């Protein structure tokens, strides 16, 4: 009986070992190998995956893969813990299929070759205003009517909903919604809203507030938001730009704001609050809302930045020359610099140190850790402050990314995003 029990345990152990052996490559490839790689067409790129795994490669398109400078790989096994030299001769996409022991498929990596590109690193601090693609619900509240607290929208409308129409009429501003409700008087209003990407129709019965002498439905709403940030790059030929390196989120709901359109305006910095441990610093400034101060349009707000097109006058004022971009496999720990105008006297270059590089991270806006080491900048700001998001990061003569976040407990350090990730997210 004991012998049989021992034998069963042995078989369970063997089976568990086999499962572990087969599943480990799958787990490693899922978390540590990219799903997509970008490179310049016709140029050889060095990739260091640093994954303790050997895999068989099946490639397509015009790809040339070498495991040494001269060792051509066609279908053989390669060590993913060692450098790979990859060239794609023509623009376009090709798939590379990785398999374990040549039998078990691990992952298909899409390789995209793009034309050589140079961007103007900007660093200008600007005013940013975006208009929501509808009326954003910040919260559902109560108000007094007929001697009691009422909340017509409770259980029907949720924080984060986007109201796009009332009684079939499109909404441009929050005043539009208030006016339609007032015009409707006691009858129910039909609201069309977007919730988590899905369209929804609801009916709400407005209630008259004697104290405010108007019909209300009990919502906290907004139709725009504004702030200060930094432009990361500008395409020299088209004027298309990317900024911030992260999205514009609502301060109340902490959700990405769906943007209809927006504007980039000139701004004057009035004060810099230095950062300290536990309290991030920030740039305070005055945004010039005059029509002639509008220097660009915003058409996209994403988790990895805002995008649009600057006017020719801003493009003409750029003092930095266009420089090549670096892909994430070119970024390394060590010396780098950032560009930003914090004094109103023009964009300046400040020394930083790249302390950590997280290639193919699941949090692309936190792809690297940087530390401010420039004494002049430390004296001015104590490190990274709010409003510096989007400041371009340069290394080895190339644009590698942008500043995105500050560490709350150490204002001299913060996160950056790879420029590759910002460009991947840009509408073309």
Secondary structure, 3 states (H helix, E strand, C coil): CHHHHHHHHHHHHHHHHHHHHHHHHHHHHHHHCCCEEEEECCCEEEECCCCCCEEEEEECCCEEEECCCCCEECCCEEECCCCEEEEECCCEEEEEEEEECCCEEEEEEEEEEECCCEEEECCCEEEEEEEEEEEEEEEECCEEECCEEECCCCCCCCCCCEEEEECCEECCCHHHHHHHHHHHCCCEEEEEEEECCEEEEEEEECEEECCCCEEECCEEEEEEEEEEEEEEEECCCCCEEEECCCCCECCCCCCECCEEEEEEECEEEEEEECCECCECEEEEEEECCCHHHEEEEEEEEECCEEEEEECHHHHHHCCCCEEEECCHHHCCCEEEEEEECCCCCCCEEEEEEEEEECCCCCCHHHCEEEEECCHHHHHHHCCCEECCCCCEEEECCEEEEEEEEEECCEEEEEEEEEHHHHHHHCCC
